[in-house]
């Protein structure tokens, strides 16, 4: 069980697939979800070294007494300690969903330490005042009884504010995250339990008001991967996020929701591999 010293010197756990080449640090979303749901990212981990932190309050890493250390803004300092621990000049980061908030925070705080960013189905409204197309995506799905039940559950909210209540809620709303609800999607939806405490701590510190402007200092290449049928974060806002960076591109995958490596594994791998292969650091 490898660990590294966090910003407060607490040992923080991470998973390491091993292998040669520059590490790719993968950040789970949720927020507060165990990174088991990332799997090997459609085989990405079979030929690349993936480093997956257990974020504060998740998996083998406990939530500290000072819960503000579990906020996405403050955990960026943990990533900087991870970079030093790995002995690399720049971090190559892949974040999914809420994990992209941490990736973006790191980029804003340490722009010269970013090797590249892969932002998968990122939420954007917390950062930018842009119109979302979630309503349009939802409308296209109306009439599907499984989707309708999940939509109704999302409006009801949590029945209990603890781990069991959060995990029950996320199970009921899970079909919203996929363009279809087949065997692979159902199997994936139960991977990676959520921590209620970590989920609550995640937004506990407000990032600076000029965060979006700070991203202009990031010169590293950025790839945003969006699902055309993502009823969680939408698809259209991804383009707006890309424009915050000097070297940003967007890959939109059709017939895809919030989990591209599950729903469109070959297209996801092709987009990410092509991006990373062109930017492997010597």
Secondary structure, 3 states (H helix, E strand, C coil): CCEEECCCCCEEEEEECCCCCCCEEEECCCCCECHHHHCCCCCHHHCCCEEEECCCCCCCCCCCCCHHHHCHHHHHHHHHHHHHHHCCCCEEEEEECCHHHHHHHHHHHCHHHEEEEEEECCCCCCCCCCCCCHHHHHHHHCCCHHHHHHHHHHHHCCCCCCHHHHHHHHHHHHHHHCCCCCHHHHHHHCCCCECHHHHHHHCCCCCCCCHHHHHHHCCCEEEEEEECCCCCCCCCHHHHHHCCCCCEEEEEECCCCCCHHHHCHHHHHHHHHHHHHCCCCC
